[in-house]
Structures are given as C-alpha cells and as structure tokens.
Amino acid sequence: MSEQETLGLAEEFAHYRRTVLDKVEVPGPAAVRRTVRGRNRRRWGATATTALALFGGSAIGYAAMSGPDHQPGPVDPTPSISVSPAPEGSTSPTPGPSVTTGGPASAVPDGRISRAQLLDASVTLPAWRAGRGCPTSAVRLSGDNREGVNWLIALDHGDVDGDGAVETVTLVQCALGTGGPMQVVAFDRDETGKVVTLGRVVATTIDKPQWLFALDVVADGTVRVQVGDIAPGGGWAAKWSQRQWRGFRWKGDAFTQVSGPTSFGPNPNLADVSVTTGDLVLRVADDGSRTGTATVRIRNRGTAPVAHVVLRLGVPAVVRADVDGWETCSGVPESIDPIICRLGQLAAGAEMRLDLDFHLFEGDKLSTDKADVEVQPMDGDRDVLPDVNRGDNQVQMKMIYG
C-alpha cells in the first residue's frame, strides 16, 4: 500500500470516528454491524469494514473503560427452566451440617449390640484367670450354660466412654463344673461395624469377690455391678453371699471403681460350730434292759448367731432315745437310725450342753461300739450353712457295756 493510500485510510477512519461512532449501540458488536451495513454506500466501505474487523473491538473496549459509567444494556433473556411442583406436604431440603476446613466430620460408631447380634459375633475377651480352659480369642458366646463355653448371662447398654454413642456391657461366665470365673466386659463397634472389645469392668477373684450377680448402666455412664463375696455351689447357696453394688467408670484406657464398698466384712452366714461328746456307757437296769447317758456339747465359735442347729447321732437302731434329756429337741422319735435332734438358735460364742439318755432292750445287742455324732448349722429357712472348720463338726461316740 502506498503512503498516499495509507493517509487516505487514516483520514477516512478519523472521519468515521467523528460521524459514525456516536451512533453505535454500546452493548455489543451487533449494533456496530448494523451501522456499518447502513453506510456501505460509501466508496471506502470495503476498506472501512476491514479496519473495523481489526480495530473496532479495542476502540470500543477502551471507550467503555475511560468514559463515564454506563448501566448495562439489554441482554437476551435467559431461557426459563420448568420445575415440577413439589408433592403436597413435602418440605424443602434441610441443609446438612457445616464441615470445618480440617476435614469431614466422622460419625461415632453405634455400639448398641443386641443379644442376638452378640451371640452371632466373634469377639475377643480379656484373659480368664482359669487359663486355657476358658478361651479368649475368636470367641463365640453361648446363650446357655454348658461346660467349657463362655456364657452370656446378661447385658445392658449406655454411653460408658463418653463419646456420645451407646456401648454394650455384658456379664460373661466361663462355665467350668458348677461354677467358673466371671467378668463384666464392655463392647463397641469400629468404623466398619465390627464388634470390638472396649475393656473389662470387673472380674471375680480367688479371694473376693467370688461371684457377680447383676449389672446396670446408669445415665452418667457408670457401670454398676452387684458383686458377692462367696460363690454359690458346694453346699453354699447364693443367698448366703454378701452382696454389694460397686460403680465403675471408663478413664480413657481402663475402668476404675468410683463408688460403692471396696471390701467385704465377715460373712454372717459363715458358721463355725463344733461338737464334743463323752462315751455312752450302757448299764443293766432292774428289768434287764440297759440304759446310759451321753453328754454332748455344741459350741458356736463364729461371730454371728446361728438360727438353727441340728444334731445327728448315728447310733445303731437297737439304741433308742429315752425320756430324759431330749426335751430341747424337736420331733425325736423313740427309734430311728440315725436319731435327729433339731435345736433352736445358738448365739455367737455360746455353748449348749445336752445330757441325752439312751436305752437298750433286754436281749438286744450292739452291732458296733462306735457312733458318729455330727452337728450342722442352719439358716432361718433350715438350709445347711457351710462351716469354716468342718473338722470339728463331727466326732465319734464310743458305746460300751457297763
């Protein structure tokens, strides 16, 4: 292009700016194109159109930036979106909880486990003091009391670790013979829903407590356990155990006792009675029979009264209870083998002396010269109490002819 042509183009462009630009619609290039088409009759039209294509955008943008503020011009309407009406009675969605920048909030696993779910799960138990006879790993709890199983006796629920979710607390026994060790164990669930062991609350010991009777989880997360000093079995009824409620709380890594007694006093149901006796000397009476008197002493060596005392005399059937000395005994027949003498209460530290008369009819002969004499302590329901020293509960009475 020659210099003259270049100057001519610049003059035409300047003329365009003075006469045409004011008529351009600011909002967009569409208005500019309409204006240009209206002036296509000018002889420089083709050249001007090329210039607009090269410079028009920059010129308009600059004018918009450097000139006075303008209100937005008309724009094409946004297509409307059709929304189906909400069903009657529905509510608008509730926004979810806000999440901090530290990461998404994780829900605390629900540790409420039903009895059926627990029996169906494989669990790990804290170690039993009885050793290998009581399994601890991959244990399936049993719903009934069978030899060699871990018996699920009871369970309760509550938030015992303070995480805002419920856990499951159980009373479990390793069934060995008529008894077996017991423990209270808390279970929870992990993030995958698997049953996991939180920890042991309390367990029986060789000393005391020897038995666990019940459990209860209270509102503040305390696990209350009813413990007994002596295990039932072997002639010892459960009702004779001293019972205490003790409370335990989770302290981050273990349960600690926080309420209730920590020891047991002397058990009033543990009796300590003894018996002694002299010889029974049978002498010939005027009618040819033989009679004699045996002195029996019963002593309560314990620290508590004994409601009833029973004296058992294993004399041969031919040796009969005579009239004298049996008044304090209830329901003694004249002849029975053995003779049972039922006595009343015996105070702590007290001694009872019985002078008991016997007779042997003429012609009857002794089959043995010894008879077992035994004393048994009983409670108010006439159930035999265990004795702390069974060795002095029985002696032998010698029977001789005088």
Secondary structure as GFF3:
##gff-version 3
##sequence-region A 1 402
A	DSSP	alpha_helix	3	19	.	.	.	ID=ss1
A	DSSP	three_ten_helix	21	23	.	.	.	ID=ss2
A	DSSP	alpha_helix	29	38	.	.	.	ID=ss3
A	DSSP	alpha_helix	45	66	.	.	.	ID=ss4
A	DSSP	alpha_helix	115	120	.	.	.	ID=ss5
A	DSSP	three_ten_helix	131	133	.	.	.	ID=ss6
A	DSSP	beta_strand	150	158	.	.	.	ID=ss7
A	DSSP	beta_strand	167	174	.	.	.	ID=ss8
A	DSSP	beta_strand	182	189	.	.	.	ID=ss9
A	DSSP	beta_strand	195	203	.	.	.	ID=ss10
A	DSSP	beta_strand	211	217	.	.	.	ID=ss11
A	DSSP	beta_strand	223	228	.	.	.	ID=ss12
A	DSSP	three_ten_helix	238	240	.	.	.	ID=ss13
A	DSSP	beta_strand	243	250	.	.	.	ID=ss14
A	DSSP	beta_strand	255	259	.	.	.	ID=ss15
A	DSSP	beta_strand	273	277	.	.	.	ID=ss16
A	DSSP	beta_strand	280	284	.	.	.	ID=ss17
A	DSSP	beta_strand	290	300	.	.	.	ID=ss18
A	DSSP	beta_strand	308	314	.	.	.	ID=ss19
A	DSSP	beta_strand	319	321	.	.	.	ID=ss20
A	DSSP	beta_strand	339	343	.	.	.	ID=ss21
A	DSSP	beta_strand	351	360	.	.	.	ID=ss22
A	DSSP	beta_strand	370	378	.	.	.	ID=ss23
A	DSSP	three_ten_helix	390	392	.	.	.	ID=ss24
A	DSSP	beta_strand	394	401	.	.	.	ID=ss25
###
